[in-house]
Amino acid sequence: MDIKRIAIDAVNEVIVLTVPHMDYKGQVAKRINEKMPLATVKGFRKGAVPKALVEKQYGTAIKIEEVNKVVDLALQRYIQTERLNLLGTPLLKENTNFSWDNEELVFEYEIGLAPQFDINLDTKNEIVKYKIIADETMLNGQVARIQKQYGSVISQDVVALGNDVSGTFLNESAGINNRTTLDLEELADANVASLFIGKKVGDVIVLNTKGLFQDPHKLMDYLAVSHDEVHDLDVEVAFTIDEVVAHEPATLNQELFDKLFGAGNVSSLEELKVKIKQDAEKQFEQQAEQKLMADVQSFLIESHDFQLPDVFLKKWLQTVGDKKLSPAEAEIEYNRSEKGLRFQLIEGKALAESDIKVNFQDLKEFTSNSIRQQMAQFGNMNPTDEEVEGIVARVLSNQEEVKRMSDQVVAYKMLKLFVEKANPTTKEVTYEEFVKAMYNE
């Protein structure tokens, strides 16, 4: 067999395999002989069919099977021997002149190659590392929320100022149908809030979404809409009341402090605020780090503008998966995944050039931190070490989880390395300022 490569450009090539008769005729003849005792043709006893008829009936199918085996094996070995770094898998080119009756068969495969490029981390950047501060306004708000959460709930017949009003926002044409509990104090206009006063269960209030809340991002929570829709959303929504409750705030006493943080850990409002500030800023660190990582990732993608075999990859996307994609669908899928592919290539090259390794202690620490974060999201702010260690042991006893966690640790270490090289500017902000920065507002 003759195999050669034809370069189209730096990232696109064609592999041409020429398969002579001698490469497959022996195996085809063997298969024909094996078939003869089993062949059935009308007018002949089983096992007595002439070889010529067996070849006529089964020969082409057997030839196709055997040639495909030879070609697949040769193609795999060639790719391994040449150490080709492929994107996607080889695609057989259509050949209108191809015939299985030819003794010498020619197959052409399109391939997409990973680009060659250098990692450059010294490019000037404007990346910011945010340090989020829990200010006094936030602390007072958190104290009020704690008092509300642990206070008494009293059902009401009509809405009064300070009540929580549960109900459903509805606008069918805008795709809005979301049940929620509304805090009237978050509404931007006192006149709008007054529309609720005196209303009862079953009443419907029509509101306009434009400027409805002090913070427009609240529309994401209350209406279940995306951030892309928030600032331009200008429609009427009907809010149907189904529950009204008043809250009797909990008293800030030792019983409440002990319930929240364990016996004797907090004993005054000042200490409560210190604890809230510590916990909040610890969580903010995670959010700020996630944004920093995302910004560094975006910077790396934008500052490494290498060529990809995009035409080939779009064609390849049409052939993979259970559902075949149309050219238009493949275009959409490629555009959606292109940045991720670019970052994978950057990350892979950087990893190959670094000495990053993952040991079992790295895995334990990363898994433990992940579990503590998840538990905090569900309200368990202070799990015991025994609880966490038990979950870690169960997770790391699963080899699939170990592989998944190892990949995450490597990715995390790579991004930390990128962050160090990027040398971002540190900036102190409130949480509200951080949210605006996160959404580029």
C-alpha positions as a Python dict, from the first residue, in 0.01 Angstrom:
ca = {
    (1, 'M'): (0, 0, 0),
    (2, 'D'): (118, 349, -83),
    (3, 'I'): (34, 630, 163),
    (4, 'K'): (115, 996, 112),
    (5, 'R'): (5, 1333, 248),
    (6, 'I'): (-87, 1636, 43),
    (7, 'A'): (-70, 1968, 230),
    (8, 'I'): (-351, 2214, 158),
    (9, 'D'): (-234, 2471, 413),
    (10, 'A'): (-82, 2473, 763),
    (11, 'V'): (-384, 2302, 924),
    (12, 'N'): (-549, 2110, 638),
    (13, 'E'): (-411, 1804, 459),
    (14, 'V'): (-530, 1506, 257),
    (15, 'I'): (-404, 1153, 322),
    (16, 'V'): (-409, 942, 4),
    (17, 'L'): (-406, 562, 41),
    (18, 'T'): (-357, 352, -272),
    (19, 'V'): (-456, -10, -208),
    (20, 'P'): (-327, -262, -467),
    (21, 'H'): (-504, -593, -534),
    (22, 'M'): (-235, -792, -351),
    (23, 'D'): (-317, -618, -19),
    (24, 'Y'): (-662, -771, 6),
    (25, 'K'): (-703, -1052, -250),
    (26, 'G'): (-571, -1327, -19),
    (27, 'Q'): (-813, -1244, 261),
    (28, 'V'): (-1104, -1205, 16),
    (29, 'A'): (-1027, -1548, -137),
    (30, 'K'): (-1013, -1702, 211),
    (31, 'R'): (-1351, -1552, 301),
    (32, 'I'): (-1503, -1680, -27),
    (33, 'N'): (-1376, -2032, 47),
    (34, 'E'): (-1521, -2013, 399),
    (35, 'K'): (-1852, -1900, 253),
    (36, 'M'): (-1887, -2178, -5),
    (37, 'P'): (-2007, -2458, 231),
    (38, 'L'): (-2268, -2221, 372),
    (39, 'A'): (-2385, -2048, 53),
    (40, 'T'): (-2742, -2102, -67),
    (41, 'V'): (-2844, -2028, -425),
    (42, 'K'): (-3172, -2139, -580),
    (43, 'G'): (-3123, -2453, -792),
    (44, 'F'): (-2820, -2577, -597),
    (45, 'R'): (-2784, -2785, -285),
    (46, 'K'): (-2631, -2609, 16),
    (47, 'G'): (-2254, -2646, -10),
    (48, 'A'): (-2266, -2735, -380),
    (49, 'V'): (-2288, -2383, -523),
    (50, 'P'): (-2016, -2316, -785),
    (51, 'K'): (-1743, -2082, -671),
    (52, 'A'): (-1817, -1837, -953),
    (53, 'L'): (-2174, -1794, -829),
    (54, 'V'): (-2057, -1750, -469),
    (55, 'E'): (-1813, -1482, -585),
    (56, 'K'): (-2087, -1312, -786),
    (57, 'Q'): (-2334, -1313, -496),
    (58, 'Y'): (-2102, -1236, -203),
    (59, 'G'): (-1773, -1122, -353),
    (60, 'T'): (-1830, -746, -362),
    (61, 'A'): (-1962, -730, -4),
    (62, 'I'): (-1666, -936, 122),
    (63, 'K'): (-1422, -722, -77),
    (64, 'I'): (-1568, -402, 73),
    (65, 'E'): (-1540, -542, 427),
    (66, 'E'): (-1181, -658, 385),
    (67, 'V'): (-1062, -344, 208),
    (68, 'N'): (-1219, -125, 476),
    (69, 'K'): (-1037, -327, 744),
    (70, 'V'): (-706, -285, 562),
    (71, 'V'): (-760, 88, 506),
    (72, 'D'): (-876, 160, 863),
    (73, 'L'): (-576, -20, 1015),
    (74, 'A'): (-329, 144, 777),
    (75, 'L'): (-478, 489, 841),
    (76, 'Q'): (-458, 447, 1221),
    (77, 'R'): (-99, 323, 1208),
    (78, 'Y'): (3, 604, 974),
    (79, 'I'): (-145, 872, 1201),
    (80, 'Q'): (34, 719, 1502),
    (81, 'T'): (366, 676, 1319),
    (82, 'E'): (360, 1030, 1181),
    (83, 'R'): (245, 1160, 1521),
    (84, 'L'): (-25, 1370, 1364),
    (85, 'N'): (-210, 1590, 1612),
    (86, 'L'): (-559, 1583, 1463),
    (87, 'L'): (-865, 1790, 1535),
    (88, 'G'): (-1171, 1576, 1470),
    (89, 'T'): (-1132, 1249, 1279),
    (90, 'P'): (-1040, 1183, 913),
    (91, 'L'): (-1322, 1235, 661),
    (92, 'L'): (-1336, 1022, 347),
    (93, 'K'): (-1361, 1246, 40),
    (94, 'E'): (-1633, 1171, -212),
    (95, 'N'): (-1501, 1035, -543),
    (96, 'T'): (-1755, 1011, -825),
    (97, 'N'): (-1512, 800, -1032),
    (98, 'F'): (-1457, 541, -759),
    (99, 'S'): (-1556, 181, -837),
    (100, 'W'): (-1520, -130, -623),
    (101, 'D'): (-1460, -322, -947),
    (102, 'N'): (-1116, -161, -981),
    (103, 'E'): (-829, -381, -868),
    (104, 'E'): (-631, -82, -738),
    (105, 'L'): (-840, 131, -504),
    (106, 'V'): (-763, 490, -404),
    (107, 'F'): (-901, 651, -87),
    (108, 'E'): (-855, 1017, 5),
    (109, 'Y'): (-912, 1138, 361),
    (110, 'E'): (-937, 1501, 465),
    (111, 'I'): (-773, 1577, 800),
    (112, 'G'): (-762, 1884, 1023),
    (113, 'L'): (-439, 1948, 1213),
    (114, 'A'): (-389, 2122, 1546),
    (115, 'P'): (-209, 2451, 1473),
    (116, 'Q'): (150, 2524, 1569),
    (117, 'F'): (186, 2833, 1789),
    (118, 'D'): (387, 2976, 2078),
    (119, 'I'): (243, 3055, 2420),
    (120, 'N'): (276, 3428, 2489),
    (121, 'L'): (191, 3542, 2842),
    (122, 'D'): (379, 3871, 2829),
    (123, 'T'): (125, 4060, 2619),
    (124, 'K'): (3, 4379, 2788),
    (125, 'N'): (-339, 4330, 2946),
    (126, 'E'): (-599, 4513, 3154),
    (127, 'I'): (-701, 4219, 3372),
    (128, 'V'): (-832, 4315, 3717),
    (129, 'K'): (-825, 4102, 4031),
    (130, 'Y'): (-1124, 4215, 4236),
    (131, 'K'): (-1122, 4221, 4616),
    (132, 'I'): (-1487, 4239, 4721),
    (133, 'I'): (-1560, 4416, 5049),
    (134, 'A'): (-1874, 4354, 5255),
    (135, 'D'): (-1964, 4714, 5343),
    (136, 'E'): (-2187, 4837, 5628),
    (137, 'T'): (-2494, 4854, 5404),
    (138, 'M'): (-2455, 4489, 5312),
    (139, 'L'): (-2391, 4384, 5673),
    (140, 'N'): (-2705, 4562, 5795),
    (141, 'G'): (-2903, 4399, 5517),
    (142, 'Q'): (-2770, 4055, 5610),
    (143, 'V'): (-2858, 4109, 5977),
    (144, 'A'): (-3212, 4207, 5874),
    (145, 'R'): (-3239, 3897, 5654),
    (146, 'I'): (-3127, 3672, 5940),
    (147, 'Q'): (-3387, 3826, 6169),
    (148, 'K'): (-3651, 3777, 5902),
    (149, 'Q'): (-3548, 3418, 5826),
    (150, 'Y'): (-3552, 3309, 6191),
    (151, 'G'): (-3849, 3522, 6294),
    (152, 'S'): (-4218, 3436, 6303),
    (153, 'V'): (-4436, 3417, 5991),
    (154, 'I'): (-4794, 3542, 6021),
    (155, 'S'): (-5047, 3497, 5741),
    (156, 'Q'): (-5225, 3818, 5635),
    (157, 'D'): (-5559, 3888, 5466),
    (158, 'V'): (-5441, 4200, 5284),
    (159, 'V'): (-5104, 4341, 5179),
    (160, 'A'): (-4937, 4599, 5403),
    (161, 'L'): (-4598, 4768, 5377),
    (162, 'G'): (-4322, 4527, 5483),
    (163, 'N'): (-4518, 4212, 5390),
    (164, 'D'): (-4389, 3940, 5162),
    (165, 'V'): (-4624, 3882, 4869),
    (166, 'S'): (-4610, 3548, 4688),
    (167, 'G'): (-4760, 3498, 4344),
    (168, 'T'): (-4697, 3439, 3976),
    (169, 'F'): (-4563, 3678, 3711),
    (170, 'L'): (-4723, 3605, 3374),
    (171, 'N'): (-4680, 3725, 3017),
    (172, 'E'): (-4737, 3436, 2778),
    (173, 'S'): (-4618, 3616, 2464),
    (174, 'A'): (-4286, 3702, 2634),
    (175, 'G'): (-4248, 3348, 2772),
    (176, 'I'): (-4275, 3465, 3134),
    (177, 'N'): (-4449, 3237, 3385),
    (178, 'N'): (-4273, 3232, 3720),
    (179, 'R'): (-4394, 3191, 4077),
    (180, 'T'): (-4193, 3391, 4329),
    (181, 'T'): (-4205, 3580, 4657),
    (182, 'L'): (-4184, 3954, 4610),
    (183, 'D'): (-4009, 4193, 4849),
    (184, 'L'): (-4189, 4525, 4797),
    (185, 'E'): (-3886, 4718, 4925),
    (186, 'E'): (-3689, 4608, 4618),
    (187, 'L'): (-3930, 4787, 4383),
    (188, 'A'): (-3781, 5104, 4234),
    (189, 'D'): (-4088, 5326, 4269),
    (190, 'A'): (-4291, 5381, 4587),
    (191, 'N'): (-4595, 5447, 4367),
    (192, 'V'): (-4562, 5098, 4218),
    (193, 'A'): (-4526, 4946, 4567),
    (194, 'S'): (-4844, 5128, 4671),
    (195, 'L'): (-5038, 4933, 4406),
    (196, 'F'): (-5000, 4625, 4627),
    (197, 'I'): (-5118, 4788, 4951),
    (198, 'G'): (-5465, 4664, 5047),
    (199, 'K'): (-5469, 4387, 4786),
    (200, 'K'): (-5561, 4031, 4884),
    (201, 'V'): (-5512, 3673, 4761),
    (202, 'G'): (-5648, 3631, 4408),
    (203, 'D'): (-5602, 3996, 4308),
    (204, 'V'): (-5408, 4071, 3988),
    (205, 'I'): (-5170, 4367, 3952),
    (206, 'V'): (-5040, 4469, 3608),
    (207, 'L'): (-4683, 4604, 3608),
    (208, 'N'): (-4430, 4717, 3349),
    (209, 'T'): (-4090, 4550, 3367),
    (210, 'K'): (-3895, 4862, 3260),
    (211, 'G'): (-3751, 5019, 3576),
    (212, 'L'): (-3954, 4788, 3799),
    (213, 'F'): (-3672, 4713, 4046),
    (214, 'Q'): (-3396, 4925, 4197),
    (215, 'D'): (-3153, 4664, 4066),
    (216, 'P'): (-3261, 4555, 3716),
    (217, 'H'): (-3079, 4225, 3765),
    (218, 'K'): (-3359, 4128, 4005),
    (219, 'L'): (-3567, 4059, 3693),
    (220, 'M'): (-3347, 3751, 3646),
    (221, 'D'): (-3471, 3612, 3979),
    (222, 'Y'): (-3830, 3733, 3980),
    (223, 'L'): (-3916, 3668, 3614),
    (224, 'A'): (-3668, 3387, 3539),
    (225, 'V'): (-3523, 3570, 3236),
    (226, 'S'): (-3162, 3576, 3114),
    (227, 'H'): (-2916, 3859, 3173),
    (228, 'D'): (-2921, 3941, 2802),
    (229, 'E'): (-3292, 4029, 2834),
    (230, 'V'): (-3275, 4229, 3157),
    (231, 'H'): (-3187, 4582, 3045),
    (232, 'D'): (-3406, 4599, 2736),
    (233, 'L'): (-3708, 4411, 2870),
    (234, 'D'): (-4007, 4643, 2841),
    (235, 'V'): (-4332, 4445, 2865),
    (236, 'E'): (-4637, 4431, 3089),
    (237, 'V'): (-4662, 4141, 3333),
    (238, 'A'): (-4962, 4035, 3540),
    (239, 'F'): (-4883, 3941, 3901),
    (240, 'T'): (-5147, 3718, 4063),
    (241, 'I'): (-5127, 3712, 4445),
    (242, 'D'): (-5161, 3371, 4611),
    (243, 'E'): (-5015, 3436, 4959),
    (244, 'V'): (-4946, 3732, 5189),
    (245, 'V'): (-4733, 3700, 5504),
    (246, 'A'): (-4589, 3934, 5765),
    (247, 'H'): (-4264, 3865, 5946),
    (248, 'E'): (-4198, 3923, 6314),
    (249, 'P'): (-3818, 3968, 6320),
    (250, 'A'): (-3622, 3738, 6548),
    (251, 'T'): (-3462, 3901, 6852),
    (252, 'L'): (-3084, 3928, 6833),
    (253, 'N'): (-3001, 3729, 7145),
    (254, 'Q'): (-2764, 3456, 7254),
    (255, 'E'): (-3010, 3182, 7165),
    (256, 'L'): (-3015, 3298, 6801),
    (257, 'F'): (-2636, 3346, 6790),
    (258, 'D'): (-2579, 2993, 6923),
    (259, 'K'): (-2826, 2849, 6672),
    (260, 'L'): (-2640, 3018, 6387),
    (261, 'F'): (-2276, 2970, 6484),
    (262, 'G'): (-2258, 2723, 6772),
    (263, 'A'): (-2249, 2784, 7146),
    (264, 'G'): (-2043, 3085, 7254),
    (265, 'N'): (-1888, 3168, 6916),
    (266, 'V'): (-2083, 3494, 6877),
    (267, 'S'): (-2223, 3698, 7166),
    (268, 'S'): (-2309, 4046, 7031),
    (269, 'L'): (-2433, 4235, 6723),
    (270, 'E'): (-2079, 4358, 6659),
    (271, 'E'): (-1942, 4003, 6668),
    (272, 'L'): (-2230, 3889, 6444),
    (273, 'K'): (-2134, 4150, 6185),
    (274, 'V'): (-1769, 4045, 6204),
    (275, 'K'): (-1871, 3684, 6143),
    (276, 'I'): (-2102, 3780, 5856),
    (277, 'K'): (-1825, 3992, 5703),
    (278, 'Q'): (-1573, 3707, 5728),
    (279, 'D'): (-1810, 3449, 5577),
    (280, 'A'): (-1932, 3685, 5303),
    (281, 'E'): (-1586, 3795, 5196),
    (282, 'K'): (-1469, 3434, 5191),
    (283, 'Q'): (-1752, 3351, 4950),
    (284, 'F'): (-1676, 3666, 4753),
    (285, 'E'): (-1317, 3546, 4713),
    (286, 'Q'): (-1448, 3243, 4523),
    (287, 'Q'): (-1667, 3459, 4296),
    (288, 'A'): (-1385, 3706, 4234),
    (289, 'E'): (-1147, 3421, 4154),
    (290, 'Q'): (-1398, 3269, 3909),
    (291, 'K'): (-1423, 3603, 3727),
    (292, 'L'): (-1046, 3642, 3729),
    (293, 'M'): (-1005, 3295, 3580),
    (294, 'A'): (-1270, 3370, 3316),
    (295, 'D'): (-1103, 3702, 3228),
    (296, 'V'): (-761, 3538, 3198),
    (297, 'Q'): (-910, 3265, 2980),
    (298, 'S'): (-1070, 3527, 2752),
    (299, 'F'): (-741, 3719, 2736),
    (300, 'L'): (-548, 3406, 2637),
    (301, 'I'): (-797, 3325, 2361),
    (302, 'E'): (-793, 3680, 2226),
    (303, 'S'): (-413, 3713, 2239),
    (304, 'H'): (-343, 3383, 2057),
    (305, 'D'): (-501, 3424, 1714),
    (306, 'F'): (-391, 3100, 1545),
    (307, 'Q'): (-551, 2938, 1241),
    (308, 'L'): (-798, 2651, 1284),
    (309, 'P'): (-922, 2409, 1015),
    (310, 'D'): (-1267, 2564, 1050),
    (311, 'V'): (-1414, 2449, 717),
    (312, 'F'): (-1304, 2091, 788),
    (313, 'L'): (-1435, 2099, 1146),
    (314, 'K'): (-1777, 2229, 1037),
    (315, 'K'): (-1796, 1946, 784),
    (316, 'W'): (-1683, 1696, 1049),
    (317, 'L'): (-1948, 1818, 1295),
    (318, 'Q'): (-2214, 1717, 1042),
    (319, 'T'): (-2102, 1353, 1064),
    (320, 'V'): (-2064, 1293, 1440),
    (321, 'G'): (-2323, 1232, 1709),
    (322, 'D'): (-2651, 1044, 1705),
    (323, 'K'): (-2829, 1328, 1524),
    (324, 'K'): (-2666, 1439, 1200),
    (325, 'L'): (-2638, 1816, 1171),
    (326, 'S'): (-2724, 2029, 871),
    (327, 'P'): (-2457, 2271, 743),
    (328, 'A'): (-2639, 2558, 918),
    (329, 'E'): (-2660, 2363, 1247),
    (330, 'A'): (-2291, 2269, 1222),
    (331, 'E'): (-2204, 2637, 1170),
    (332, 'I'): (-2393, 2729, 1488),
    (333, 'E'): (-2232, 2446, 1686),
    (334, 'Y'): (-1883, 2540, 1565),
    (335, 'N'): (-1929, 2907, 1655),
    (336, 'R'): (-2055, 2801, 1999),
    (337, 'S'): (-1757, 2576, 2072),
    (338, 'E'): (-1471, 2755, 1891),
    (339, 'K'): (-1347, 2954, 2192),
    (340, 'G'): (-1352, 2642, 2408),
    (341, 'L'): (-1146, 2456, 2148),
    (342, 'R'): (-896, 2741, 2126),
    (343, 'F'): (-851, 2744, 2503),
    (344, 'Q'): (-810, 2364, 2513),
    (345, 'L'): (-526, 2394, 2261),
    (346, 'I'): (-360, 2675, 2458),
    (347, 'E'): (-402, 2486, 2785),
    (348, 'G'): (-273, 2161, 2634),
    (349, 'K'): (40, 2326, 2493),
    (350, 'A'): (110, 2510, 2817),
    (351, 'L'): (64, 2189, 3014),
    (352, 'A'): (306, 2003, 2786),
    (353, 'E'): (566, 2276, 2842),
    (354, 'S'): (517, 2293, 3221),
    (355, 'D'): (602, 2061, 3509),
    (356, 'I'): (252, 2062, 3662),
    (357, 'K'): (172, 1740, 3846),
    (358, 'V'): (-121, 1626, 4061),
    (359, 'N'): (-64, 1422, 4376),
    (360, 'F'): (-317, 1261, 4610),
    (361, 'Q'): (-295, 1547, 4860),
    (362, 'D'): (-386, 1792, 4582),
    (363, 'L'): (-689, 1578, 4504),
    (364, 'K'): (-798, 1560, 4868),
    (365, 'E'): (-768, 1935, 4923),
    (366, 'F'): (-947, 2024, 4600),
    (367, 'T'): (-1229, 1775, 4664),
    (368, 'S'): (-1264, 1891, 5025),
    (369, 'N'): (-1292, 2257, 4920),
    (370, 'S'): (-1546, 2170, 4650),
    (371, 'I'): (-1760, 1980, 4900),
    (372, 'R'): (-1746, 2261, 5157),
    (373, 'Q'): (-1858, 2510, 4891),
    (374, 'Q'): (-2149, 2288, 4790),
    (375, 'M'): (-2255, 2238, 5152),
    (376, 'A'): (-2241, 2615, 5212),
    (377, 'Q'): (-2473, 2669, 4916),
    (378, 'F'): (-2728, 2447, 5089),
    (379, 'G'): (-2698, 2633, 5420),
    (380, 'N'): (-2443, 2414, 5602),
    (381, 'M'): (-2183, 2684, 5669),
    (382, 'N'): (-1981, 2494, 5931),
    (383, 'P'): (-1964, 2121, 5850),
    (384, 'T'): (-1738, 1915, 6075),
    (385, 'D'): (-1408, 1782, 5944),
    (386, 'E'): (-1542, 1430, 5997),
    (387, 'E'): (-1843, 1498, 5773),
    (388, 'V'): (-1629, 1641, 5494),
    (389, 'E'): (-1359, 1374, 5517),
    (390, 'G'): (-1623, 1100, 5496),
    (391, 'I'): (-1764, 1246, 5174),
    (392, 'V'): (-1414, 1299, 5032),
    (393, 'A'): (-1329, 933, 5097),
    (394, 'R'): (-1644, 817, 4917),
    (395, 'V'): (-1581, 1045, 4619),
    (396, 'L'): (-1217, 942, 4579),
    (397, 'S'): (-1303, 571, 4598),
    (398, 'N'): (-1469, 612, 4256),
    (399, 'Q'): (-1211, 601, 3976),
    (400, 'E'): (-1429, 807, 3741),
    (401, 'E'): (-1455, 1078, 4006),
    (402, 'V'): (-1079, 1064, 4066),
    (403, 'K'): (-1021, 1120, 3692),
    (404, 'R'): (-1273, 1403, 3683),
    (405, 'M'): (-1124, 1572, 3990),
    (406, 'S'): (-770, 1525, 3856),
    (407, 'D'): (-865, 1702, 3534),
    (408, 'Q'): (-1017, 1987, 3735),
    (409, 'V'): (-705, 2019, 3953),
    (410, 'V'): (-481, 2032, 3645),
    (411, 'A'): (-706, 2295, 3485),
    (412, 'Y'): (-708, 2495, 3810),
    (413, 'K'): (-328, 2481, 3842),
    (414, 'M'): (-289, 2583, 3478),
    (415, 'L'): (-514, 2884, 3524),
    (416, 'K'): (-332, 2980, 3844),
    (417, 'L'): (-9, 2974, 3645),
    (418, 'F'): (-167, 3191, 3375),
    (419, 'V'): (-294, 3434, 3640),
    (420, 'E'): (53, 3468, 3794),
    (421, 'K'): (203, 3540, 3453),
    (422, 'A'): (-72, 3792, 3368),
    (423, 'N'): (7, 3990, 3688),
    (424, 'P'): (-342, 4148, 3722),
    (425, 'T'): (-415, 4481, 3893),
    (426, 'T'): (-592, 4448, 4232),
    (427, 'K'): (-902, 4661, 4289),
    (428, 'E'): (-1127, 4687, 4597),
    (429, 'V'): (-1500, 4706, 4520),
    (430, 'T'): (-1837, 4654, 4686),
    (431, 'Y'): (-2045, 4357, 4580),
    (432, 'E'): (-2276, 4581, 4376),
    (433, 'E'): (-1976, 4725, 4191),
    (434, 'F'): (-1845, 4374, 4130),
    (435, 'V'): (-2178, 4262, 3979),
    (436, 'K'): (-2166, 4555, 3736),
    (437, 'A'): (-1809, 4468, 3640),
    (438, 'M'): (-1905, 4103, 3596),
    (439, 'Y'): (-2170, 4199, 3343),
    (440, 'N'): (-1952, 4469, 3182),
    (441, 'E'): (-2186, 4749, 3287),
}
